[in-house]
Amino acid sequence: MMKIREEIAVQKAKETELNEAIHITEETIRAKKMLATMSHEIRSPLSGVVSMAEILATTNLDQQQQNLLNVMLSSRDLVLRLVNDILDLSKVESGVMKLEATKFRPREIVKHVLQTAAASLQKMLTLEGHVAHDVPLEVTGDVLRIRQILTNLITY
């Protein structure tokens, strides 16, 4: 009799554990659906902003306006890719988030990040960065992640 009670208790514990796993799975599926919807809701207006910037680039602008527009246009791919990566929860969960290995020039990345940060502050501000002399002119790595890290270091 004691053995039967023990087996029933073990069975109930397994059943509770299974129900919790089912609940977590259902919540994960709901979250993924919500992220897919958010992804569309964010990408659509962002695409509109990017399109308007591209149209603006075809107009006559003074030098300061052109510089600001160049920063905006050079950032568009970064922003779109970041949105895609942030909202693609399944990549992170499944461990398939891959780092890219592309050649880039660290000094150009630092310069761009500093220009973007200064432009976003909308103030007459000079940000200076230093890349050590022993850093190669060109390296291979995930330029998107490097830009994201540098931006986070400056803005937070």
DSSP file (Angstrom, degrees, kcal/mol; ACC not computed):
  #  RESIDUE AA STRUCTURE BP1 BP2  ACC     N-H-->O    O-->H-N    N-H-->O    O-->H-N    TCO  KAPPA ALPHA  PHI   PSI    X-CA   Y-CA   Z-CA
    1    1 A M     >        0   0    0      0, 0.0     4,-2.0     0, 0.0     5,-0.2   0.000 360.0 360.0 360.0 -41.9    0.0    0.0    0.0
    2    2 A M  H  >  +     0   0    0      1,-0.2     4,-2.2     2,-0.2     5,-0.1   0.880 360.0  54.1 -64.1 -37.5    2.8    2.4    0.9
    3    3 A K  H  > S+     0   0    0      1,-0.2     4,-2.3     2,-0.2    -1,-0.2   0.885 106.6  51.1 -64.2 -39.6    4.5    1.6   -2.4
    4    4 A I  H  > S+     0   0    0      2,-0.2     4,-2.5     1,-0.2    -1,-0.2   0.914 110.0  49.3 -65.1 -43.8    1.3    2.5   -4.4
    5    5 A R  H  X S+     0   0    0     -4,-2.0     4,-2.4     1,-0.2    -2,-0.2   0.899 111.2  50.3 -61.7 -40.3    1.1    5.9   -2.5
    6    6 A E  H  X S+     0   0    0     -4,-2.2     4,-2.2     2,-0.2    -2,-0.2   0.912 111.0  48.1 -65.0 -42.0    4.7    6.5   -3.3
    7    7 A E  H  X S+     0   0    0     -4,-2.3     4,-2.5     2,-0.2    -2,-0.2   0.882 111.2  51.1 -65.3 -38.7    4.2    5.7   -7.0
    8    8 A I  H  X S+     0   0    0     -4,-2.5     4,-2.6     2,-0.2    -2,-0.2   0.910 110.0  49.8 -64.5 -42.4    1.1    8.0   -7.1
    9    9 A A  H  X S+     0   0    0     -4,-2.4     4,-2.1     2,-0.2    -2,-0.2   0.908 112.1  47.6 -63.1 -42.1    3.1   10.8   -5.6
   10   10 A V  H  X S+     0   0    0     -4,-2.2     4,-2.3     2,-0.2    -2,-0.2   0.916 112.1  50.1 -64.5 -42.6    5.8   10.4   -8.1
   11   11 A Q  H  X S+     0   0    0     -4,-2.5     4,-2.3     1,-0.2    -2,-0.2   0.898 110.6  49.2 -63.2 -41.3    3.3   10.2  -10.9
   12   12 A K  H  X S+     0   0    0     -4,-2.6     4,-2.5     2,-0.2    -1,-0.2   0.875 109.9  51.8 -66.4 -37.2    1.6   13.4   -9.7
   13   13 A A  H  X S+     0   0    0     -4,-2.1     4,-2.4     2,-0.2    -2,-0.2   0.911 110.9  47.7 -65.2 -41.9    5.0   15.2   -9.5
   14   14 A K  H  X S+     0   0    0     -4,-2.3     4,-2.5     2,-0.2    -2,-0.2   0.899 111.6  51.0 -63.9 -40.7    5.8   14.2  -13.0
   15   15 A E  H  X S+     0   0    0     -4,-2.3     4,-2.5     2,-0.2    -2,-0.2   0.905 110.4  48.6 -64.4 -41.9    2.4   15.4  -14.2
   16   16 A T  H  X S+     0   0    0     -4,-2.5     4,-2.2     2,-0.2    -2,-0.2   0.916 111.9  49.5 -63.1 -43.9    2.9   18.7  -12.5
   17   17 A E  H  X S+     0   0    0     -4,-2.4     4,-2.0     1,-0.2    -2,-0.2   0.901 111.4  49.1 -62.1 -42.0    6.3   19.1  -14.1
   18   18 A L  H  X S+     0   0    0     -4,-2.5     4,-2.4     2,-0.2    -2,-0.2   0.907 109.8  51.3 -64.7 -42.6    4.8   18.2  -17.5
   19   19 A N  H  X S+     0   0    0     -4,-2.5     4,-2.3     1,-0.2    -2,-0.2   0.885 109.7  50.4 -62.5 -38.6    2.0   20.8  -17.0
   20   20 A E  H  X S+     0   0    0     -4,-2.2     4,-2.4     2,-0.2    -1,-0.2   0.904 110.1  49.9 -65.1 -40.8    4.6   23.5  -16.1
   21   21 A A  H  X S+     0   0    0     -4,-2.0     4,-2.3     2,-0.2    -2,-0.2   0.893 110.6  49.7 -64.8 -40.1    6.6   22.6  -19.2
   22   22 A I  H  X S+     0   0    0     -4,-2.4     4,-2.5     2,-0.2    -2,-0.2   0.915 110.7  50.3 -63.9 -43.1    3.5   22.9  -21.4
   23   23 A H  H  X S+     0   0    0     -4,-2.3     4,-2.3     2,-0.2    -2,-0.2   0.917 110.9  48.4 -62.2 -44.2    2.6   26.2  -19.8
   24   24 A I  H  X S+     0   0    0     -4,-2.4     4,-2.3     2,-0.2    -1,-0.2   0.905 111.7  50.2 -63.4 -41.5    6.1   27.6  -20.5
   25   25 A T  H  X S+     0   0    0     -4,-2.3     4,-2.3     2,-0.2    -2,-0.2   0.914 110.4  49.3 -63.2 -43.6    6.0   26.3  -24.1
   26   26 A E  H  X S+     0   0    0     -4,-2.5     4,-2.2     1,-0.2    -2,-0.2   0.902 111.4  49.3 -63.2 -41.0    2.6   28.0  -24.7
   27   27 A E  H  X S+     0   0    0     -4,-2.3     4,-2.4     2,-0.2    -1,-0.2   0.883 110.1  51.7 -64.8 -38.5    3.9   31.3  -23.2
   28   28 A T  H  X S+     0   0    0     -4,-2.3     4,-2.4     2,-0.2    -2,-0.2   0.911 109.3  49.5 -64.4 -42.6    7.0   31.1  -25.4
   29   29 A I  H  X S+     0   0    0     -4,-2.3     4,-2.2     2,-0.2    -2,-0.2   0.912 111.4  49.3 -63.0 -43.0    4.8   30.5  -28.5
   30   30 A R  H  X S+     0   0    0     -4,-2.2     4,-2.3     1,-0.2    -2,-0.2   0.908 111.0  50.2 -62.3 -41.7    2.7   33.5  -27.5
   31   31 A A  H  X S+     0   0    0     -4,-2.4     4,-2.6     1,-0.2    -2,-0.2   0.901 109.5  50.8 -64.7 -40.5    5.8   35.7  -27.0
   32   32 A K  H  X S+     0   0    0     -4,-2.4     4,-2.3     2,-0.2    -1,-0.2   0.908 110.5  49.1 -64.4 -41.0    7.2   34.7  -30.4
   33   33 A K  H  X S+     0   0    0     -4,-2.2     4,-2.1     2,-0.2    -2,-0.2   0.910 111.3  49.8 -63.9 -41.2    3.9   35.6  -32.1
   34   34 A M  H  X S+     0   0    0     -4,-2.3     4,-2.8     1,-0.2    -2,-0.2   0.913 110.7  49.8 -63.8 -42.1    3.9   38.9  -30.3
   35   35 A L  H  X S+     0   0    0     -4,-2.6     4,-2.8     2,-0.2    -1,-0.2   0.878 108.2  53.1 -64.7 -37.6    7.5   39.6  -31.4
   36   36 A A  H  X S+     0   0    0     -4,-2.3     4,-1.8     2,-0.2    -1,-0.2   0.917 111.7  46.0 -63.4 -41.4    6.6   38.7  -35.0
   37   37 A T  H  X S+     0   0    0     -4,-2.1     4,-2.5     2,-0.2    -2,-0.2   0.932 113.6  48.5 -65.0 -46.3    3.8   41.3  -34.9
   38   38 A M  H  X S+     0   0    0     -4,-2.8     4,-2.4     1,-0.2     5,-0.3   0.893 106.7  58.1 -60.0 -39.8    6.0   43.9  -33.2
   39   39 A S  H  X S+     0   0    0     -4,-2.8     4,-2.8     1,-0.2    -1,-0.2   0.932 109.9  42.7 -56.6 -47.7    8.6   43.2  -35.9
   40   40 A H  H  X S+     0   0    0     -4,-1.8     4,-2.1     1,-0.2    -1,-0.2   0.912 112.9  53.0 -65.1 -42.7    6.2   44.1  -38.6
   41   41 A E  H  < S+     0   0    0     -4,-2.5    -1,-0.2     1,-0.2    -2,-0.2   0.813 116.4  39.0 -65.1 -30.5    4.9   47.1  -36.7
   42   42 A I  H  X S+     0   0    0     -4,-2.4     4,-1.8    -5,-0.2    -2,-0.2   0.879 114.1  52.1 -85.3 -42.8    8.4   48.5  -36.2
   43   43 A R  H  X S+     0   0    0     -4,-2.8     4,-2.8    -5,-0.3     5,-0.2   0.879 102.9  59.4 -64.4 -38.0    9.8   47.7  -39.6
   44   44 A S  H  X S+     0   0    0     -4,-2.1     4,-1.7     1,-0.2    -1,-0.2   0.958 111.4  36.6 -61.0 -54.9    7.0   49.3  -41.6
   45   45 A P  H  > S+     0   0    0      0, 0.0     4,-2.3     0, 0.0    -1,-0.2   0.872 115.8  56.2 -66.6 -32.2    7.4   52.8  -40.2
   46   46 A L  H  X S+     0   0    0     -4,-1.8     4,-2.5     1,-0.2    -2,-0.2   0.909 105.7  50.9 -63.7 -40.8   11.1   52.4  -40.1
   47   47 A S  H  X S+     0   0    0     -4,-2.8     4,-2.5     1,-0.2    -1,-0.2   0.877 108.7  52.8 -62.2 -37.4   11.1   51.6  -43.8
   48   48 A G  H  X S+     0   0    0     -4,-1.7     4,-2.3    -5,-0.2    -2,-0.2   0.911 109.2  48.2 -63.7 -42.8    9.0   54.7  -44.4
   49   49 A V  H  X S+     0   0    0     -4,-2.3     4,-2.1     2,-0.2    -2,-0.2   0.923 112.3  49.1 -63.1 -44.4   11.6   56.9  -42.6
   50   50 A V  H  X S+     0   0    0     -4,-2.5     4,-2.2     1,-0.2    -2,-0.2   0.917 110.8  50.5 -62.2 -43.7   14.4   55.3  -44.6
   51   51 A S  H  X S+     0   0    0     -4,-2.5     4,-2.1     1,-0.2    -1,-0.2   0.906 109.9  49.8 -61.6 -42.1   12.6   55.9  -47.8
   52   52 A M  H  X S+     0   0    0     -4,-2.3     4,-2.7     1,-0.2    -1,-0.2   0.878 109.4  52.0 -65.5 -36.9   12.0   59.5  -47.0
   53   53 A A  H  X S+     0   0    0     -4,-2.1     4,-1.7     2,-0.2    -1,-0.2   0.899 108.8  50.7 -65.0 -39.8   15.6   60.0  -46.1
   54   54 A E  H  < S+     0   0    0     -4,-2.2     4,-0.4     2,-0.2    -2,-0.2   0.892 111.7  47.4 -65.1 -38.9   16.6   58.5  -49.5
   55   55 A I  H >< S+     0   0    0     -4,-2.1     3,-1.6     1,-0.2    -2,-0.2   0.919 109.0  54.4 -66.0 -43.4   14.2   60.9  -51.2
   56   56 A L  H >< S+     0   0    0     -4,-2.7     3,-1.8     1,-0.3    -1,-0.2   0.838  98.3  64.6 -58.3 -33.3   15.6   63.8  -49.2
   57   57 A A  T 3< S+     0   0    0     -4,-1.7    -1,-0.3     1,-0.3    -2,-0.2   0.719  95.0  59.5 -64.4 -20.0   19.1   62.9  -50.4
   58   58 A T  T <  S+     0   0    0     -3,-1.6    -1,-0.3    -4,-0.4    -2,-0.2   0.459  95.0  82.6 -87.7  -0.6   18.0   63.7  -54.0
   59   59 A T  S <  S-     0   0    0     -3,-1.8     2,-0.6    -4,-0.2    -3,-0.0  -0.492  94.1 -88.7 -98.9 170.4   17.2   67.4  -53.0
   60   60 A N        +     0   0    0     -2,-0.2     2,-0.3     6,-0.0    -2,-0.1  -0.700  53.6 173.2 -80.5 119.9   19.5   70.4  -52.6
   61   61 A L        -     0   0    0     -2,-0.6     2,-0.0    -4,-0.1    -4,-0.0  -0.922  31.7-116.1-126.0 150.3   20.9   70.5  -49.1
   62   62 A D     >  -     0   0    0     -2,-0.3     4,-2.6     1,-0.1     5,-0.2  -0.301  44.1 -94.5 -75.8 174.5   23.4   72.8  -47.5
   63   63 A Q  H  > S+     0   0    0      1,-0.2     4,-2.4     2,-0.2     5,-0.2   0.889 124.2  48.6 -61.5 -43.1   26.6   71.1  -46.2
   64   64 A Q  H  > S+     0   0    0      2,-0.2     4,-2.3     1,-0.2    -1,-0.2   0.926 113.1  47.6 -64.5 -43.9   25.4   70.7  -42.6
   65   65 A Q  H  > S+     0   0    0      1,-0.2     4,-2.6     2,-0.2    -2,-0.2   0.904 111.7  51.0 -62.6 -41.1   22.2   69.1  -43.7
   66   66 A Q  H  X S+     0   0    0     -4,-2.6     4,-2.5     2,-0.2    -2,-0.2   0.904 109.3  50.4 -63.6 -41.6   24.0   66.8  -46.1
   67   67 A N  H  X S+     0   0    0     -4,-2.4     4,-2.0     2,-0.2    -2,-0.2   0.927 112.2  46.9 -62.1 -44.7   26.4   65.7  -43.3
   68   68 A L  H  X S+     0   0    0     -4,-2.3     4,-2.1     1,-0.2    -2,-0.2   0.912 112.7  49.4 -63.9 -41.6   23.4   64.9  -41.1
   69   69 A L  H  X S+     0   0    0     -4,-2.6     4,-3.1     1,-0.2     5,-0.2   0.887 107.6  54.9 -64.9 -38.4   21.6   63.1  -43.8
   70   70 A N  H  X S+     0   0    0     -4,-2.5     4,-2.4     1,-0.2    -1,-0.2   0.902 107.7  49.5 -61.7 -40.6   24.8   61.1  -44.6
   71   71 A V  H  X S+     0   0    0     -4,-2.0     4,-1.1     2,-0.2    -1,-0.2   0.929 112.4  48.4 -62.6 -44.0   24.9   60.0  -41.0
   72   72 A M  H  X S+     0   0    0     -4,-2.1     4,-0.8     1,-0.2     3,-0.5   0.934 113.5  46.1 -61.9 -46.8   21.3   59.0  -41.1
   73   73 A L  H >X S+     0   0    0     -4,-3.1     3,-0.6     1,-0.2     4,-0.5   0.874 110.5  52.3 -66.7 -36.7   21.7   57.0  -44.4
   74   74 A S  H 3< S+     0   0    0     -4,-2.4     4,-0.4    -5,-0.2    -1,-0.2   0.728 110.5  50.2 -72.4 -18.2   24.8   55.2  -43.2
   75   75 A S  H 3X S+     0   0    0     -4,-1.1     4,-2.6    -3,-0.5    -1,-0.2   0.611  86.9  86.6 -91.0 -12.8   22.9   54.2  -40.1
   76   76 A R  H <X S+     0   0    0     -4,-0.8     4,-2.6    -3,-0.6     5,-0.2   0.903  90.1  45.3 -59.3 -46.3   19.8   52.8  -41.9
   77   77 A D  H  X S+     0   0    0     -4,-0.5     4,-2.6     1,-0.2    -1,-0.2   0.901 112.8  52.4 -65.2 -38.8   21.2   49.3  -42.5
   78   78 A L  H  > S+     0   0    0     -4,-0.4     4,-2.5     2,-0.2    -2,-0.2   0.939 111.6  45.7 -60.1 -47.2   22.5   49.1  -39.0
   79   79 A V  H  X S+     0   0    0     -4,-2.6     4,-2.7     2,-0.2     5,-0.2   0.933 113.7  48.1 -64.4 -46.5   19.1   50.0  -37.5
   80   80 A L  H  X S+     0   0    0     -4,-2.6     4,-2.3    -5,-0.2    -1,-0.2   0.910 113.9  47.0 -61.6 -41.8   17.2   47.7  -39.7
   81   81 A R  H  X S+     0   0    0     -4,-2.6     4,-2.5    -5,-0.2    -1,-0.2   0.892 111.5  51.1 -68.3 -38.2   19.5   44.8  -38.9
   82   82 A L  H  X S+     0   0    0     -4,-2.5     4,-3.2    -5,-0.2     5,-0.3   0.929 110.3  49.0 -63.5 -44.3   19.5   45.5  -35.2
   83   83 A V  H  X S+     0   0    0     -4,-2.7     4,-2.4     1,-0.2    -2,-0.2   0.931 111.9  49.6 -59.8 -45.0   15.7   45.5  -35.2
   84   84 A N  H  X S+     0   0    0     -4,-2.3     4,-0.8    -5,-0.2    -2,-0.2   0.919 114.8  43.6 -60.6 -43.8   15.6   42.3  -37.1
   85   85 A D  H  < S+     0   0    0     -4,-2.5     3,-0.5     2,-0.2    -2,-0.2   0.910 113.6  49.9 -69.9 -42.3   18.1   40.6  -34.7
   86   86 A I  H  < S+     0   0    0     -4,-3.2    -2,-0.2     1,-0.2    -1,-0.2   0.919 115.2  43.3 -62.7 -42.9   16.4   42.0  -31.5
   87   87 A L  H  < S+     0   0    0     -4,-2.4     2,-1.5    -5,-0.3    -1,-0.2   0.560  91.6  86.9 -83.5  -7.1   13.0   40.8  -32.6
   88   88 A D    >X  +     0   0    0     -4,-0.8     3,-1.1    -3,-0.5     4,-1.0  -0.554  49.4 164.3 -93.0  72.9   14.1   37.4  -33.9
   89   89 A L  H 3>  +     0   0    0     -2,-1.5     4,-2.8     1,-0.3     5,-0.2   0.795  66.0  66.5 -60.2 -32.0   13.8   35.7  -30.5
   90   90 A S  H 3> S+     0   0    0      1,-0.2     4,-2.2    -3,-0.2     6,-0.3   0.844  96.9  55.3 -64.3 -32.0   13.9   32.2  -32.1
   91   91 A K  H <>>S+     0   0    0     -3,-1.1     5,-2.0     2,-0.2     6,-0.8   0.935 111.9  42.9 -63.5 -44.7   17.5   32.7  -33.3
   92   92 A V  H ><5S+     0   0    0     -4,-1.0     3,-0.9     1,-0.2    -2,-0.2   0.942 115.2  48.7 -66.9 -47.4   18.6   33.5  -29.8
   93   93 A E  H 3<5S+     0   0    0     -4,-2.8    -1,-0.2     1,-0.3    -2,-0.2   0.870 114.3  45.1 -61.9 -37.8   16.6   30.7  -28.2
   94   94 A S  H 3<5S-     0   0    0     -4,-2.2    -1,-0.3    -5,-0.2    -2,-0.2   0.509 110.0-120.8 -88.1  -2.5   17.8   28.1  -30.6
   95   95 A G  T <<5S+     0   0    0     -3,-0.9    -3,-0.2    -4,-0.6    -4,-0.1   0.751  77.8 121.0  74.4  23.8   21.4   29.2  -30.4
   96   96 A V      < +     0   0    0     -5,-2.0     2,-0.7    -6,-0.3    -4,-0.2   0.262  25.7 128.6-104.3  12.2   21.7   30.0  -34.1
   97   97 A M        -     0   0    0     -6,-0.8     2,-0.4    -5,-0.1   -12,-0.0  -0.572  47.4-159.9 -66.8 113.9   22.6   33.7  -33.7
   98   98 A K        -     0   0    0     -2,-0.7     2,-0.3     0, 0.0    -2,-0.1  -0.802  13.4-134.0-104.8 138.7   25.7   33.8  -35.9
   99   99 A L        -     0   0    0     -2,-0.4     2,-0.3    45,-0.0    43,-0.0  -0.692  26.1-127.2 -84.0 141.2   28.4   36.4  -35.8
  100  100 A E        -     0   0    0     -2,-0.3     2,-0.6     2,-0.0    45,-0.1  -0.615   8.8-148.6 -88.7 149.8   29.5   37.7  -39.2
  101  101 A A        +     0   0    0     -2,-0.3     2,-0.3    41,-0.1    41,-0.2  -0.834  38.1 146.1-119.6  91.4   33.1   37.7  -40.3
  102  102 A T  E     -A  141   0A   0     39,-2.6    39,-2.5    -2,-0.6     2,-0.3  -0.899  50.0-107.5-124.0 154.9   33.6   40.7  -42.6
  103  103 A K  E     +A  140   0A   0     -2,-0.3     2,-0.3    37,-0.2    37,-0.2  -0.617  47.5 159.1 -80.1 138.5   36.5   43.0  -43.2
  104  104 A F  E     -A  139   0A   0     35,-2.6    35,-2.9    -2,-0.3    38,-0.0  -0.971  42.7-112.1-152.6 166.1   36.2   46.5  -41.8
  105  105 A R    >>  -     0   0    0     -2,-0.3     4,-1.9    33,-0.2     3,-0.6  -0.899  19.6-155.6-105.9 110.7   38.3   49.4  -40.8
  106  106 A P  H 3> S+     0   0    0      0, 0.0     4,-2.6     0, 0.0     5,-0.2   0.853  92.5  55.5 -55.5 -39.0   38.1   50.0  -37.0
  107  107 A R  H 3> S+     0   0    0     30,-0.3     4,-2.3     1,-0.2     5,-0.1   0.884 108.0  49.0 -64.1 -37.0   39.1   53.7  -37.3
  108  108 A E  H <> S+     0   0    0     -3,-0.6     4,-2.6     2,-0.2    -1,-0.2   0.884 110.7  50.6 -68.3 -38.1   36.2   54.3  -39.7
  109  109 A I  H  X S+     0   0    0     -4,-1.9     4,-2.6     2,-0.2     5,-0.2   0.930 111.2  47.7 -65.1 -45.3   33.7   52.6  -37.4
  110  110 A V  H  X S+     0   0    0     -4,-2.6     4,-2.4     2,-0.2    -2,-0.2   0.930 112.8  49.3 -60.9 -45.7   34.9   54.6  -34.4
  111  111 A K  H  X S+     0   0    0     -4,-2.3     4,-2.5    -5,-0.2    -2,-0.2   0.929 112.5  47.5 -59.5 -46.8   34.6   57.8  -36.5
  112  112 A H  H  X S+     0   0    0     -4,-2.6     4,-2.8     2,-0.2     5,-0.2   0.921 111.5  49.6 -62.1 -45.3   31.1   56.9  -37.7
  113  113 A V  H  X S+     0   0    0     -4,-2.6     4,-2.4     1,-0.2    -1,-0.2   0.911 112.5  47.9 -62.1 -41.9   29.8   56.0  -34.2
  114  114 A L  H  X S+     0   0    0     -4,-2.4     4,-2.5    -5,-0.2    -1,-0.2   0.909 112.4  48.8 -66.1 -41.7   31.2   59.3  -32.8
  115  115 A Q  H  X S+     0   0    0     -4,-2.5     4,-2.6     2,-0.2    -2,-0.2   0.915 112.4  48.6 -63.1 -42.8   29.6   61.3  -35.6
  116  116 A T  H  X S+     0   0    0     -4,-2.8     4,-2.2     2,-0.2    -2,-0.2   0.918 112.5  47.9 -63.7 -43.5   26.2   59.5  -35.2
  117  117 A A  H  X S+     0   0    0     -4,-2.4     4,-1.2    -5,-0.2    -2,-0.2   0.918 113.2  47.6 -64.0 -44.0   26.3   60.1  -31.4
  118  118 A A  H  X>S+     0   0    0     -4,-2.5     5,-0.8     1,-0.2     4,-0.6   0.911 112.6  49.3 -64.8 -41.9   27.2   63.7  -31.8
  119  119 A A  H ><5S+     0   0    0     -4,-2.6     3,-0.9     1,-0.2    -1,-0.2   0.877 108.0  53.9 -65.1 -37.4   24.5   64.3  -34.4
  120  120 A S  H 3<5S+     0   0    0     -4,-2.2    -1,-0.2     1,-0.2    -2,-0.2   0.767 102.1  58.2 -70.8 -23.4   21.9   62.6  -32.2
  121  121 A L  H 3<5S-     0   0    0     -4,-1.2    -1,-0.2    -3,-0.3    -2,-0.2   0.663  95.1-147.1 -78.3 -15.4   22.6   64.9  -29.4
  122  122 A Q  T <<5 +     0   0    0     -3,-0.9     2,-0.3    -4,-0.6    -3,-0.1   0.839  57.8 111.8  52.4  40.2   21.8   67.9  -31.6
  123  123 A K  S   <S-     0   0    0     -5,-0.8     2,-1.7     2,-0.1    -1,-0.2  -0.921  85.4 -96.4-134.0 160.1   24.3   70.1  -29.9
  124  124 A M  S    S+     0   0    0     -2,-0.3     2,-0.4    -3,-0.1    -5,-0.1  -0.648  71.8 147.0 -76.6  94.0   27.6   71.6  -31.0
  125  125 A L        -     0   0    0     -2,-1.7     2,-0.6    -7,-0.1    -2,-0.1  -0.991  41.3-150.7-137.9 137.3   29.6   68.8  -29.5
  126  126 A T        -     0   0    0     -2,-0.4     2,-0.5     2,-0.0   -11,-0.1  -0.948  12.2-169.3-111.4 120.4   32.9   67.3  -30.4
  127  127 A L        -     0   0    0     -2,-0.6     2,-0.4   -13,-0.1    -9,-0.1  -0.913   7.7-163.4-105.4 133.9   33.4   63.7  -29.5
  128  128 A E        -     0   0    0     -2,-0.5     2,-0.3   -14,-0.0    -2,-0.0  -0.933   6.0-171.9-120.6 142.5   36.9   62.3  -29.9
  129  129 A G        -     0   0    0     -2,-0.4     2,-0.4   -22,-0.1   -18,-0.0  -0.903  10.2-147.9-127.7 159.0   37.9   58.7  -30.1
  130  130 A H        -     0   0    0     -2,-0.3     2,-0.5   -20,-0.0    -2,-0.0  -0.991   5.6-168.0-131.8 128.0   41.3   57.0  -30.1
  131  131 A V        -     0   0    0     -2,-0.4   -24,-0.0     4,-0.0    -2,-0.0  -0.972  36.6-110.8-111.6 124.7   42.3   53.8  -31.8
  132  132 A A    >   -     0   0    0     -2,-0.5     3,-1.7     1,-0.1    -2,-0.0  -0.130  21.0-120.7 -55.5 148.5   45.7   52.5  -30.7
  133  133 A H  T 3  S+     0   0    0      1,-0.3    -1,-0.1    -3,-0.0    -2,-0.0   0.769 110.0  60.6 -63.3 -27.6   48.4   52.7  -33.3
  134  134 A D  T 3  S+     0   0    0      2,-0.1    -1,-0.3     3,-0.0    -2,-0.1   0.494  78.2 104.8 -84.1  -0.3   49.0   48.9  -33.1
  135  135 A V  S <  S-     0   0    0     -3,-1.7   -28,-0.1     1,-0.1     4,-0.1  -0.682  81.7-113.1 -77.0 128.2   45.4   48.2  -34.2
  136  136 A P        -     0   0    0      0, 0.0     3,-0.1     0, 0.0    -1,-0.1  -0.166  15.9-119.9 -60.0 154.9   45.5   47.1  -37.9
  137  137 A L  S    S+     0   0    0      1,-0.2     2,-0.4   -32,-0.1   -30,-0.3   0.844 101.4  27.5 -63.0 -33.4   44.0   49.3  -40.5
  138  138 A E  S    S+     0   0    0    -33,-0.2     2,-0.3   -32,-0.1   -33,-0.2  -0.996  71.7 173.7-133.7 136.8   41.6   46.5  -41.5
  139  139 A V  E     -A  104   0A   0    -35,-2.9   -35,-2.6    -2,-0.4     2,-0.5  -0.852  28.4-119.8-132.7 169.1   40.3   43.6  -39.3
  140  140 A T  E     +A  103   0A   0     -2,-0.3     2,-0.3   -37,-0.2   -37,-0.2  -0.954  57.6  97.9-114.2 130.9   37.8   40.8  -39.7
  141  141 A G  E    S-A  102   0A   0    -39,-2.5   -39,-2.6    -2,-0.5     2,-1.1  -0.970  79.9 -52.9 179.0-169.3   34.9   40.6  -37.4
  142  142 A D     >  -     0   0    0     -2,-0.3     4,-2.2   -41,-0.2     3,-0.3  -0.762  45.4-173.8 -93.6  93.7   31.2   41.4  -36.9
  143  143 A V  H  > S+     0   0    0     -2,-1.1     4,-2.7     1,-0.2     5,-0.2   0.836  80.9  57.4 -60.8 -35.6   31.1   45.1  -37.7
  144  144 A L  H  > S+     0   0    0      1,-0.2     4,-2.3     2,-0.2    -1,-0.2   0.933 109.7  43.8 -60.8 -46.5   27.4   45.3  -36.7
  145  145 A R  H  > S+     0   0    0     -3,-0.3     4,-2.7     2,-0.2    -2,-0.2   0.882 112.6  52.5 -68.1 -37.8   28.1   44.0  -33.2
  146  146 A I  H  X S+     0   0    0     -4,-2.2     4,-2.7     2,-0.2     5,-0.2   0.936 111.3  46.6 -62.7 -46.0   31.2   46.2  -32.9
  147  147 A R  H  X S+     0   0    0     -4,-2.7     4,-2.7     1,-0.2    -2,-0.2   0.911 112.3  51.0 -61.5 -41.7   29.2   49.3  -33.8
  148  148 A Q  H  X S+     0   0    0     -4,-2.3     4,-2.4    -5,-0.2    -2,-0.2   0.921 111.3  47.4 -62.6 -44.2   26.5   48.3  -31.4
  149  149 A I  H  X S+     0   0    0     -4,-2.7     4,-2.3     2,-0.2    -2,-0.2   0.931 113.3  47.4 -63.6 -46.9   29.0   47.9  -28.6
  150  150 A L  H  X S+     0   0    0     -4,-2.7     4,-1.9     1,-0.2    -2,-0.2   0.912 112.1  50.5 -62.3 -41.9   30.7   51.2  -29.3
  151  151 A T  H  X S+     0   0    0     -4,-2.7     4,-2.6    -5,-0.2     5,-0.2   0.919 110.5  49.5 -61.3 -43.4   27.3   53.0  -29.5
  152  152 A N  H  X S+     0   0    0     -4,-2.4     4,-1.8     1,-0.2    -1,-0.2   0.887 108.4  53.6 -63.7 -38.5   26.2   51.5  -26.2
  153  153 A L  H  < S+     0   0    0     -4,-2.3    -1,-0.2     1,-0.2    -2,-0.2   0.877 114.3  41.7 -63.5 -36.8   29.5   52.5  -24.5
  154  154 A I  H  < S+     0   0    0     -4,-1.9    -2,-0.2    -5,-0.2    -1,-0.2   0.881 119.8  40.8 -77.7 -39.3   28.9   56.1  -25.7
  155  155 A T  H  <        0   0    0     -4,-2.6    -2,-0.2     1,-0.2    -3,-0.2   0.648 360.0 360.0 -90.6 -14.3   25.2   56.4  -24.9
  156  156 A Y     <        0   0    0     -4,-1.8    -1,-0.2    -5,-0.2    -2,-0.1   0.443 360.0 360.0-112.8 360.0   24.9   54.6  -21.6
